[in-house]
Amino acid sequence: MKTFVTLVGLIFILEGLPYFAFPKAMQEWLRQLTEMPPALLRAMGLAAVLFGFLLCYITQRTDWLH
């Protein structure tokens, strides 16, 4: 559980850094996101999830980062 809470904390740090460091750029980027078609956003989200699962699988099942 300690590892999970640490991971959640790291996610908050990574998610918050762009807003803290580049607030104007993030506003513009978010504005552009609202103009994208939902199907494209869904495809990008699916690609990110699959990449995340693949990365987790590779790091847990191989000696890649050992």
PDB file of N, CA, C and O in Angstrom:
ATOM      1  N   MET A   1       0.819  -1.192   0.000  1.00  0.00           N
ATOM      2  CA  MET A   1       0.000   0.000   0.000  1.00  0.00           C
ATOM      3  C   MET A   1       0.867   1.261   0.000  1.00  0.00           C
ATOM      4  O   MET A   1       0.509   2.273  -0.603  1.00  0.00           O
ATOM      5  N   LYS A   2       2.009   1.186   0.683  1.00  0.00           N
ATOM      6  CA  LYS A   2       2.916   2.327   0.736  1.00  0.00           C
ATOM      7  C   LYS A   2       3.414   2.682  -0.667  1.00  0.00           C
ATOM      8  O   LYS A   2       3.500   3.858  -1.021  1.00  0.00           O
ATOM      9  N   THR A   3       3.738   1.670  -1.455  1.00  0.00           N
ATOM     10  CA  THR A   3       4.190   1.896  -2.828  1.00  0.00           C
ATOM     11  C   THR A   3       3.080   2.521  -3.661  1.00  0.00           C
ATOM     12  O   THR A   3       3.338   3.417  -4.464  1.00  0.00           O
ATOM     13  N   PHE A   4       1.854   2.060  -3.477  1.00  0.00           N
ATOM     14  CA  PHE A   4       0.725   2.592  -4.229  1.00  0.00           C
ATOM     15  C   PHE A   4       0.508   4.067  -3.912  1.00  0.00           C
ATOM     16  O   PHE A   4       0.324   4.870  -4.827  1.00  0.00           O
ATOM     17  N   VAL A   5       0.526   4.438  -2.635  1.00  0.00           N
ATOM     18  CA  VAL A   5       0.325   5.838  -2.243  1.00  0.00           C
ATOM     19  C   VAL A   5       1.470   6.701  -2.774  1.00  0.00           C
ATOM     20  O   VAL A   5       1.243   7.836  -3.194  1.00  0.00           O
ATOM     21  N   THR A   6       2.691   6.178  -2.761  1.00  0.00           N
ATOM     22  CA  THR A   6       3.828   6.898  -3.328  1.00  0.00           C
ATOM     23  C   THR A   6       3.628   7.119  -4.816  1.00  0.00           C
ATOM     24  O   THR A   6       3.910   8.200  -5.332  1.00  0.00           O
ATOM     25  N   LEU A   7       3.141   6.097  -5.506  1.00  0.00           N
ATOM     26  CA  LEU A   7       2.870   6.213  -6.932  1.00  0.00           C
ATOM     27  C   LEU A   7       1.806   7.274  -7.213  1.00  0.00           C
ATOM     28  O   LEU A   7       1.949   8.068  -8.143  1.00  0.00           O
ATOM     29  N   VAL A   8       0.756   7.287  -6.422  1.00  0.00           N
ATOM     30  CA  VAL A   8      -0.289   8.303  -6.587  1.00  0.00           C
ATOM     31  C   VAL A   8       0.300   9.695  -6.367  1.00  0.00           C
ATOM     32  O   VAL A   8      -0.032  10.630  -7.096  1.00  0.00           O
ATOM     33  N   GLY A   9       1.162   9.839  -5.380  1.00  0.00           N
ATOM     34  CA  GLY A   9       1.825  11.119  -5.141  1.00  0.00           C
ATOM     35  C   GLY A   9       2.671  11.555  -6.319  1.00  0.00           C
ATOM     36  O   GLY A   9       2.661  12.727  -6.696  1.00  0.00           O
ATOM     37  N   LEU A  10       3.400  10.622  -6.902  1.00  0.00           N
ATOM     38  CA  LEU A  10       4.216  10.936  -8.078  1.00  0.00           C
ATOM     39  C   LEU A  10       3.347  11.343  -9.264  1.00  0.00           C
ATOM     40  O   LEU A  10       3.712  12.233 -10.033  1.00  0.00           O
ATOM     41  N   ILE A  11       2.207  10.693  -9.407  1.00  0.00           N
ATOM     42  CA  ILE A  11       1.290  11.060 -10.489  1.00  0.00           C
ATOM     43  C   ILE A  11       0.811  12.495 -10.308  1.00  0.00           C
ATOM     44  O   ILE A  11       0.757  13.256 -11.274  1.00  0.00           O
ATOM     45  N   PHE A  12       0.463  12.871  -9.080  1.00  0.00           N
ATOM     46  CA  PHE A  12       0.040  14.250  -8.817  1.00  0.00           C
ATOM     47  C   PHE A  12       1.161  15.236  -9.137  1.00  0.00           C
ATOM     48  O   PHE A  12       0.905  16.303  -9.694  1.00  0.00           O
ATOM     49  N   ILE A  13       2.391  14.888  -8.792  1.00  0.00           N
ATOM     50  CA  ILE A  13       3.524  15.766  -9.095  1.00  0.00           C
ATOM     51  C   ILE A  13       3.672  15.932 -10.598  1.00  0.00           C
ATOM     52  O   ILE A  13       3.787  17.053 -11.094  1.00  0.00           O
ATOM     53  N   LEU A  14       3.668  14.823 -11.324  1.00  0.00           N
ATOM     54  CA  LEU A  14       3.838  14.893 -12.780  1.00  0.00           C
ATOM     55  C   LEU A  14       2.680  15.605 -13.467  1.00  0.00           C
ATOM     56  O   LEU A  14       2.888  16.315 -14.451  1.00  0.00           O
ATOM     57  N   GLU A  15       1.480  15.425 -12.966  1.00  0.00           N
ATOM     58  CA  GLU A  15       0.318  16.099 -13.548  1.00  0.00           C
ATOM     59  C   GLU A  15       0.332  17.596 -13.238  1.00  0.00           C
ATOM     60  O   GLU A  15      -0.105  18.398 -14.064  1.00  0.00           O
ATOM     61  N   GLY A  16       0.817  17.973 -12.087  1.00  0.00           N
ATOM     62  CA  GLY A  16       0.772  19.373 -11.683  1.00  0.00           C
ATOM     63  C   GLY A  16       1.916  20.229 -12.202  1.00  0.00           C
ATOM     64  O   GLY A  16       1.766  21.444 -12.326  1.00  0.00           O
ATOM     65  N   LEU A  17       3.056  19.620 -12.506  1.00  0.00           N
ATOM     66  CA  LEU A  17       4.218  20.388 -12.938  1.00  0.00           C
ATOM     67  C   LEU A  17       3.967  21.283 -14.154  1.00  0.00           C
ATOM     68  O   LEU A  17       4.341  22.455 -14.113  1.00  0.00           O
ATOM     69  N   PRO A  18       3.357  20.793 -15.225  1.00  0.00           N
ATOM     70  CA  PRO A  18       3.140  21.686 -16.376  1.00  0.00           C
ATOM     71  C   PRO A  18       2.255  22.884 -16.045  1.00  0.00           C
ATOM     72  O   PRO A  18       2.491  23.981 -16.552  1.00  0.00           O
ATOM     73  N   TYR A  19       1.246  22.692 -15.206  1.00  0.00           N
ATOM     74  CA  TYR A  19       0.371  23.795 -14.836  1.00  0.00           C
ATOM     75  C   TYR A  19       1.122  24.830 -14.008  1.00  0.00           C
ATOM     76  O   TYR A  19       0.875  26.029 -14.137  1.00  0.00           O
ATOM     77  N   PHE A  20       2.029  24.375 -13.165  1.00  0.00           N
ATOM     78  CA  PHE A  20       2.817  25.277 -12.334  1.00  0.00           C
ATOM     79  C   PHE A  20       3.873  26.009 -13.169  1.00  0.00           C
ATOM     80  O   PHE A  20       4.046  27.221 -13.037  1.00  0.00           O
ATOM     81  N   ALA A  21       4.568  25.271 -14.020  1.00  0.00           N
ATOM     82  CA  ALA A  21       5.685  25.836 -14.766  1.00  0.00           C
ATOM     83  C   ALA A  21       5.246  26.649 -15.989  1.00  0.00           C
ATOM     84  O   ALA A  21       5.875  27.654 -16.320  1.00  0.00           O
ATOM     85  N   PHE A  22       4.175  26.221 -16.658  1.00  0.00           N
ATOM     86  CA  PHE A  22       3.764  26.864 -17.906  1.00  0.00           C
ATOM     87  C   PHE A  22       2.256  27.092 -17.944  1.00  0.00           C
ATOM     88  O   PHE A  22       1.577  26.501 -18.784  1.00  0.00           O
ATOM     89  N   PRO A  23       1.709  27.930 -17.064  1.00  0.00           N
ATOM     90  CA  PRO A  23       0.251  28.073 -17.003  1.00  0.00           C
ATOM     91  C   PRO A  23      -0.381  28.599 -18.293  1.00  0.00           C
ATOM     92  O   PRO A  23      -1.445  28.124 -18.691  1.00  0.00           O
ATOM     93  N   LYS A  24       0.249  29.562 -18.947  1.00  0.00           N
ATOM     94  CA  LYS A  24      -0.321  30.122 -20.191  1.00  0.00           C
ATOM     95  C   LYS A  24      -0.318  29.087 -21.301  1.00  0.00           C
ATOM     96  O   LYS A  24      -1.295  28.960 -22.038  1.00  0.00           O
ATOM     97  N   ALA A  25       0.781  28.344 -21.424  1.00  0.00           N
ATOM     98  CA  ALA A  25       0.861  27.305 -22.456  1.00  0.00           C
ATOM     99  C   ALA A  25      -0.163  26.201 -22.200  1.00  0.00           C
ATOM    100  O   ALA A  25      -0.745  25.662 -23.140  1.00  0.00           O
ATOM    101  N   MET A  26      -0.380  25.870 -20.941  1.00  0.00           N
ATOM    102  CA  MET A  26      -1.365  24.838 -20.615  1.00  0.00           C
ATOM    103  C   MET A  26      -2.779  25.297 -20.956  1.00  0.00           C
ATOM    104  O   MET A  26      -3.594  24.497 -21.416  1.00  0.00           O
ATOM    105  N   GLN A  27      -3.078  26.576 -20.736  1.00  0.00           N
ATOM    106  CA  GLN A  27      -4.392  27.093 -21.107  1.00  0.00           C
ATOM    107  C   GLN A  27      -4.605  26.954 -22.610  1.00  0.00           C
ATOM    108  O   GLN A  27      -5.679  26.543 -23.050  1.00  0.00           O
ATOM    109  N   GLU A  28      -3.598  27.291 -23.393  1.00  0.00           N
ATOM    110  CA  GLU A  28      -3.718  27.178 -24.851  1.00  0.00           C
ATOM    111  C   GLU A  28      -3.858  25.713 -25.263  1.00  0.00           C
ATOM    112  O   GLU A  28      -4.670  25.384 -26.128  1.00  0.00           O
ATOM    113  N   TRP A  29      -3.076  24.845 -24.653  1.00  0.00           N
ATOM    114  CA  TRP A  29      -3.138  23.423 -24.983  1.00  0.00           C
ATOM    115  C   TRP A  29      -4.513  22.847 -24.647  1.00  0.00           C
ATOM    116  O   TRP A  29      -5.073  22.070 -25.419  1.00  0.00           O
ATOM    117  N   LEU A  30      -5.051  23.233 -23.490  1.00  0.00           N
ATOM    118  CA  LEU A  30      -6.381  22.755 -23.099  1.00  0.00           C
ATOM    119  C   LEU A  30      -7.460  23.301 -24.040  1.00  0.00           C
ATOM    120  O   LEU A  30      -8.433  22.609 -24.340  1.00  0.00           O
ATOM    121  N   ARG A  31      -7.285  24.532 -24.498  1.00  0.00           N
ATOM    122  CA  ARG A  31      -8.216  25.106 -25.465  1.00  0.00           C
ATOM    123  C   ARG A  31      -8.209  24.276 -26.761  1.00  0.00           C
ATOM    124  O   ARG A  31      -9.262  24.003 -27.338  1.00  0.00           O
ATOM    125  N   GLN A  32      -7.022  23.887 -27.202  1.00  0.00           N
ATOM    126  CA  GLN A  32      -6.909  23.065 -28.408  1.00  0.00           C
ATOM    127  C   GLN A  32      -7.533  21.689 -28.199  1.00  0.00           C
ATOM    128  O   GLN A  32      -8.133  21.132 -29.118  1.00  0.00           O
ATOM    129  N   LEU A  33      -7.392  21.136 -26.989  1.00  0.00           N
ATOM    130  CA  LEU A  33      -7.982  19.831 -26.693  1.00  0.00           C
ATOM    131  C   LEU A  33      -9.502  19.852 -26.825  1.00  0.00           C
ATOM    132  O   LEU A  33     -10.107  18.887 -27.292  1.00  0.00           O
ATOM    133  N   THR A  34     -10.112  20.959 -26.410  1.00  0.00           N
ATOM    134  CA  THR A  34     -11.575  21.041 -26.485  1.00  0.00           C
ATOM    135  C   THR A  34     -12.070  21.083 -27.920  1.00  0.00           C
ATOM    136  O   THR A  34     -13.240  20.801 -28.177  1.00  0.00           O
ATOM    137  N   GLU A  35     -11.201  21.429 -28.856  1.00  0.00           N
ATOM    138  CA  GLU A  35     -11.588  21.490 -30.266  1.00  0.00           C
ATOM    139  C   GLU A  35     -11.363  20.174 -31.000  1.00  0.00           C
ATOM    140  O   GLU A  35     -11.795  20.025 -32.143  1.00  0.00           O
ATOM    141  N   MET A  36     -10.701  19.229 -30.368  1.00  0.00           N
ATOM    142  CA  MET A  36     -10.430  17.936 -31.004  1.00  0.00           C
ATOM    143  C   MET A  36     -11.674  17.064 -30.975  1.00  0.00           C
ATOM    144  O   MET A  36     -12.461  17.132 -30.031  1.00  0.00           O
ATOM    145  N   PRO A  37     -11.853  16.243 -32.006  1.00  0.00           N
ATOM    146  CA  PRO A  37     -12.998  15.325 -32.003  1.00  0.00           C
ATOM    147  C   PRO A  37     -12.859  14.272 -30.899  1.00  0.00           C
ATOM    148  O   PRO A  37     -11.756  13.797 -30.629  1.00  0.00           O
ATOM    149  N   PRO A  38     -13.981  13.908 -30.260  1.00  0.00           N
ATOM    150  CA  PRO A  38     -13.935  12.909 -29.175  1.00  0.00           C
ATOM    151  C   PRO A  38     -13.288  11.590 -29.598  1.00  0.00           C
ATOM    152  O   PRO A  38     -12.612  10.955 -28.790  1.00  0.00           O
ATOM    153  N   ALA A  39     -13.480  11.172 -30.837  1.00  0.00           N
ATOM    154  CA  ALA A  39     -12.898   9.906 -31.288  1.00  0.00           C
ATOM    155  C   ALA A  39     -11.367   9.962 -31.248  1.00  0.00           C
ATOM    156  O   ALA A  39     -10.717   8.974 -30.908  1.00  0.00           O
ATOM    157  N   LEU A  40     -10.803  11.103 -31.591  1.00  0.00           N
ATOM    158  CA  LEU A  40      -9.347  11.249 -31.556  1.00  0.00           C
ATOM    159  C   LEU A  40      -8.848  11.232 -30.117  1.00  0.00           C
ATOM    160  O   LEU A  40      -7.831  10.608 -29.816  1.00  0.00           O
ATOM    161  N   LEU A  41      -9.569  11.921 -29.224  1.00  0.00           N
ATOM    162  CA  LEU A  41      -9.188  11.899 -27.810  1.00  0.00           C
ATOM    163  C   LEU A  41      -9.267  10.492 -27.238  1.00  0.00           C
ATOM    164  O   LEU A  41      -8.404  10.084 -26.462  1.00  0.00           O
ATOM    165  N   ARG A  42     -10.298   9.753 -27.620  1.00  0.00           N
ATOM    166  CA  ARG A  42     -10.445   8.373 -27.148  1.00  0.00           C
ATOM    167  C   ARG A  42      -9.289   7.514 -27.653  1.00  0.00           C
ATOM    168  O   ARG A  42      -8.744   6.706 -26.901  1.00  0.00           O
ATOM    169  N   ALA A  43      -8.914   7.681 -28.909  1.00  0.00           N
ATOM    170  CA  ALA A  43      -7.810   6.907 -29.486  1.00  0.00           C
ATOM    171  C   ALA A  43      -6.493   7.243 -28.789  1.00  0.00           C
ATOM    172  O   ALA A  43      -5.684   6.356 -28.516  1.00  0.00           O
ATOM    173  N   MET A  44      -6.285   8.525 -28.506  1.00  0.00           N
ATOM    174  CA  MET A  44      -5.063   8.928 -27.805  1.00  0.00           C
ATOM    175  C   MET A  44      -5.040   8.362 -26.389  1.00  0.00           C
ATOM    176  O   MET A  44      -3.993   7.927 -25.909  1.00  0.00           O
ATOM    177  N   GLY A  45      -6.185   8.366 -25.724  1.00  0.00           N
ATOM    178  CA  GLY A  45      -6.273   7.798 -24.379  1.00  0.00           C
ATOM    179  C   GLY A  45      -6.004   6.308 -24.389  1.00  0.00           C
ATOM    180  O   GLY A  45      -5.286   5.798 -23.528  1.00  0.00           O
ATOM    181  N   LEU A  46      -6.574   5.604 -25.357  1.00  0.00           N
ATOM    182  CA  LEU A  46      -6.346   4.166 -25.464  1.00  0.00           C
ATOM    183  C   LEU A  46      -4.877   3.871 -25.727  1.00  0.00           C
ATOM    184  O   LEU A  46      -4.312   2.948 -25.141  1.00  0.00           O
ATOM    185  N   ALA A  47      -4.259   4.649 -26.604  1.00  0.00           N
ATOM    186  CA  ALA A  47      -2.835   4.446 -26.894  1.00  0.00           C
ATOM    187  C   ALA A  47      -1.992   4.655 -25.632  1.00  0.00           C
ATOM    188  O   ALA A  47      -1.043   3.909 -25.390  1.00  0.00           O
ATOM    189  N   ALA A  48      -2.335   5.665 -24.830  1.00  0.00           N
ATOM    190  CA  ALA A  48      -1.594   5.928 -23.596  1.00  0.00           C
ATOM    191  C   ALA A  48      -1.768   4.780 -22.601  1.00  0.00           C
ATOM    192  O   ALA A  48      -0.807   4.363 -21.955  1.00  0.00           O
ATOM    193  N   VAL A  49      -2.991   4.274 -22.479  1.00  0.00           N
ATOM    194  CA  VAL A  49      -3.253   3.156 -21.562  1.00  0.00           C
ATOM    195  C   VAL A  49      -2.488   1.913 -22.007  1.00  0.00           C
ATOM    196  O   VAL A  49      -1.851   1.250 -21.188  1.00  0.00           O
ATOM    197  N   LEU A  50      -2.547   1.597 -23.287  1.00  0.00           N
ATOM    198  CA  LEU A  50      -1.836   0.422 -23.793  1.00  0.00           C
ATOM    199  C   LEU A  50      -0.329   0.559 -23.609  1.00  0.00           C
ATOM    200  O   LEU A  50       0.346  -0.401 -23.238  1.00  0.00           O
ATOM    201  N   PHE A  51       0.196   1.757 -23.870  1.00  0.00           N
ATOM    202  CA  PHE A  51       1.626   1.988 -23.657  1.00  0.00           C
ATOM    203  C   PHE A  51       1.982   1.812 -22.183  1.00  0.00           C
ATOM    204  O   PHE A  51       3.014   1.223 -21.860  1.00  0.00           O
ATOM    205  N   GLY A  52       1.142   2.315 -21.298  1.00  0.00           N
ATOM    206  CA  GLY A  52       1.375   2.163 -19.869  1.00  0.00           C
ATOM    207  C   GLY A  52       1.382   0.711 -19.438  1.00  0.00           C
ATOM    208  O   GLY A  52       2.254   0.281 -18.684  1.00  0.00           O
ATOM    209  N   PHE A  53       0.392  -0.053 -19.928  1.00  0.00           N
ATOM    210  CA  PHE A  53       0.360  -1.482 -19.607  1.00  0.00           C
ATOM    211  C   PHE A  53       1.592  -2.199 -20.144  1.00  0.00           C
ATOM    212  O   PHE A  53       2.175  -3.036 -19.455  1.00  0.00           O
ATOM    213  N   LEU A  54       1.987  -1.875 -21.364  1.00  0.00           N
ATOM    214  CA  LEU A  54       3.162  -2.495 -21.962  1.00  0.00           C
ATOM    215  C   LEU A  54       4.416  -2.168 -21.151  1.00  0.00           C
ATOM    216  O   LEU A  54       5.237  -3.047 -20.890  1.00  0.00           O
ATOM    217  N   LEU A  55       4.558  -0.913 -20.758  1.00  0.00           N
ATOM    218  CA  LEU A  55       5.711  -0.515 -19.963  1.00  0.00           C
ATOM    219  C   LEU A  55       5.738  -1.240 -18.621  1.00  0.00           C
ATOM    220  O   LEU A  55       6.790  -1.712 -18.191  1.00  0.00           O
ATOM    221  N   CYS A  56       4.595  -1.328 -17.965  1.00  0.00           N
ATOM    222  CA  CYS A  56       4.512  -2.066 -16.693  1.00  0.00           C
ATOM    223  C   CYS A  56       4.860  -3.536 -16.891  1.00  0.00           C
ATOM    224  O   CYS A  56       5.601  -4.116 -16.098  1.00  0.00           O
ATOM    225  N   TYR A  57       4.328  -4.129 -17.940  1.00  0.00           N
ATOM    226  CA  TYR A  57       4.585  -5.547 -18.216  1.00  0.00           C
ATOM    227  C   TYR A  57       6.080  -5.788 -18.452  1.00  0.00           C
ATOM    228  O   TYR A  57       6.672  -6.703 -17.878  1.00  0.00           O
ATOM    229  N   ILE A  58       6.672  -4.960 -19.299  1.00  0.00           N
ATOM    230  CA  ILE A  58       8.085  -5.141 -19.630  1.00  0.00           C
ATOM    231  C   ILE A  58       8.963  -4.987 -18.393  1.00  0.00           C
ATOM    232  O   ILE A  58       9.876  -5.784 -18.170  1.00  0.00           O
ATOM    233  N   THR A  59       8.687  -3.964 -17.591  1.00  0.00           N
ATOM    234  CA  THR A  59       9.543  -3.743 -16.423  1.00  0.00           C
ATOM    235  C   THR A  59       9.344  -4.802 -15.348  1.00  0.00           C
ATOM    236  O   THR A  59      10.271  -5.074 -14.586  1.00  0.00           O
ATOM    237  N   GLN A  60       8.171  -5.404 -15.265  1.00  0.00           N
ATOM    238  CA  GLN A  60       7.917  -6.427 -14.246  1.00  0.00           C
ATOM    239  C   GLN A  60       8.335  -7.824 -14.696  1.00  0.00           C
ATOM    240  O   GLN A  60       8.735  -8.641 -13.867  1.00  0.00           O
ATOM    241  N   ARG A  61       8.251  -8.106 -15.968  1.00  0.00           N
ATOM    242  CA  ARG A  61       8.499  -9.464 -16.474  1.00  0.00           C
ATOM    243  C   ARG A  61       9.879  -9.689 -17.059  1.00  0.00           C
ATOM    244  O   ARG A  61      10.240 -10.827 -17.363  1.00  0.00           O
ATOM    245  N   THR A  62      10.662  -8.628 -17.225  1.00  0.00           N
ATOM    246  CA  THR A  62      11.988  -8.780 -17.807  1.00  0.00           C
ATOM    247  C   THR A  62      13.017  -8.154 -16.878  1.00  0.00           C
ATOM    248  O   THR A  62      12.667  -7.571 -15.852  1.00  0.00           O
ATOM    249  N   ASP A  63      14.266  -8.276 -17.238  1.00  0.00           N
ATOM    250  CA  ASP A  63      15.362  -7.656 -16.487  1.00  0.00           C
ATOM    251  C   ASP A  63      15.785  -6.353 -17.150  1.00  0.00           C
ATOM    252  O   ASP A  63      16.934  -5.933 -17.014  1.00  0.00           O
ATOM    253  N   TRP A  64      14.879  -5.717 -17.855  1.00  0.00           N
ATOM    254  CA  TRP A  64      15.193  -4.517 -18.615  1.00  0.00           C
ATOM    255  C   TRP A  64      15.811  -3.417 -17.752  1.00  0.00           C
ATOM    256  O   TRP A  64      16.804  -2.810 -18.152  1.00  0.00           O
ATOM    257  N   LEU A  65      15.244  -3.155 -16.588  1.00  0.00           N
ATOM    258  CA  LEU A  65      15.762  -2.092 -15.713  1.00  0.00           C
ATOM    259  C   LEU A  65      16.399  -2.668 -14.448  1.00  0.00           C
ATOM    260  O   LEU A  65      16.387  -2.033 -13.393  1.00  0.00           O
ATOM    261  N   HIS A  66      16.935  -3.834 -14.561  1.00  0.00           N
ATOM    262  CA  HIS A  66      17.510  -4.494 -13.380  1.00  0.00           C
ATOM    263  C   HIS A  66      18.935  -4.147 -13.159  1.00  0.00           C
ATOM    264  O   HIS A  66      19.546  -4.628 -12.204  1.00  0.00           O
TER     265      HIS A  66
END
